[in-house]
Amino acid sequence: MRQLTETDRDAIRLAQDPQFARWLEQITATGGCSHPIHLTGSTTTLDSATGEILHHYDTRNEPGERLLIRCRNRRATICPPCSRLHAGDTYHLVRAGLLGGKNIPTTIRHRPRLFVTLTAPSFGPVHRGGEVCRPRRDGGTCEHGRSLGCGTVHAPDVSAVGQPLCPDCYDYTAHVLWHAHASKLWDRFVIDVRRRLASSAGLVQSCFADHARLSFARVAEYQKRAAVHVHAVVRLDGPNGPDDEPPTWANSHALTDAVRASTRRVHVRTLHSPAVGELVLRWGDQIDARPLNANGHGPDDDAVAAYVAKYVTKGASETGAGLDHPLTAWADIESAPVSTHVRTLMRAAWRLGSLPEYAHLRLRAWTHTLGYRGHILTKSRAYSTTYAALRAERAHHLGRDPTLDAVTDRYWRYAGSGLTPGAALIAAGVAEDVATNREIARDEREGPR
């Protein structure tokens, strides 16, 4: 007979609690969240005209006098249930900007739309997978005596892929500073695309907004070499956004030309540093801009939405390009479970973070992400719906009390987070049931394959 573990005993203790049924309701309401937030407090809903109490809720009647809510962490390595929910919201957010729905007209699917991929520049040669790595006939070596070529055919998932051929030649400083300025580089790219579209149409650049609007949703992804690249859906509308048709000159060809030209042109200059100098940061040479066509010629809209949603749930640690939690000391870098290449990038970020000219970049605070400090997913205001709107729609679908929107008196206090081992075991079972039910429902919707 198997001996009970501490987790088993904790689960049994919870199951025997008189309030277990209500506690299980809370866990189920969070979808089996792995790291729920604990709140204490009360909510009172009043009739605005009479002052009559319409609804009152107090956590003093809850198990442990606490209410559990979702952590809403997007990372699958932190909380799989919440990451699945976040991925679903992202899918619908991106899809609405491609095909309509969620208060976005379906006519947008006939607008000029591109799926764009922008990469980081080269900071030094790295090993490649899936083909002969770096064939060379001259057998040359770098100044450090290491071979400039590699004739091995690496499997895509081997640890060597993405690692520098010569770590001493690799420009770790530029890599970190490029990450720190990547969001600014994207902003300048979007501005320049608008300017180029205006110029191609014979308009004064400052008048572009009077004729058309550029909308986008973009997601950042770490490559094998631990450098971020960007996937984006870019769309042209009329000046009022999705409800407005674009002018005739705003077509896919003009948008593609503008994107390609702006990618090559825009740059960001770093502040001059006595230790580093001034760097000019640009996008990499590898760019891709594919039209999304309503007639079926081009990438599938649903596939693009699913692709973006998939990468939103990936943290830096899952891709091997960093960690999902901040580092507070140099010793944390040395003990981090990362590759030598990533550890060297972390060291570079930490050292650069000590320079006063880079204080505004907060590189030490973002050492765990190798200096990258942008959001994983960003979108322009008029692209589609919002996460808040999707959550509100879900709450309405689940039949939550609409009078909660009229709350006039509320008091909440953070009381902790996480679960005991036994509670975590039960929550994992709930999460598995939710995932299974979702798969069954999807199969029933899609029918026989």
Helices and strands as residue ranges (DSSP letters): H 6-15, H 20-29, E 37-46, E 53-58, G 59-61, G 63-65, E 67-69, H 80-99, G 106-110, E 113-118, E 132-134, E 150-153, H 172-200, G 205-210, E 213-222, E 228-237, H 252-265, E 268-269, E 280-281, E 287-291, H 301-312, H 330-335, H 340-352, G 356-361, G 367-369, E 377-379, H 387-397, G 402-406, E 407-417, H 421-446
